[in-house]
Amino acid sequence: MFEKNLSMGYLLDFYGEVLSERKREVLGYYYNDDLSLSEIAAELEISRQGVRDIIKKAEEELTFLEEKLHLAEKFDSAQRRIERAKALAASLGSDELCEELQSIAADLG
C-alpha cells in the first residue's frame, strides 16, 4: 500500500497540472496531506463515495499518462545515470565535469 501511495504521489507531481482542479485538490489531500476519505468529504462537503470516485478516476488518468508518456520513468532513469556519471567523473578527478553534471541534475529538478 505504501509503495502505491508513493508511486501515485510521484505521478501527481509529474502530471497533476493536467488534471482538473477538483481532482488535483482531492488527490493532494489524499496523498500529500494524508487525509482520510471522510476528512476530505467533510472538507469539500461531498460524500465519502464521491471522494473515492474522484480519487479512482484521477488515479486512472495519471496511470494512463505515465503508460503513454513514461515521463516519470525517464526522469528517474536520467537522475540515476547522472549520479553514475558524477561518480565516474569524481573518480577521474574531473571537477569541471562534476560541476556540469550537478548543473544538469539541478535543471532536472
Secondary structure, DSSP 8 states (H G I E B T S, - for coil): -HHHHHHHHHHHHHHGGGS-HHHHHHHIIIIIS---HHHHHHHHTS-HHHHHHHHHHHHHHHHHHHHHH-HHHHHHHHHHHHHHHHHHHHHTT-HHHHHHHHHHHHHH-
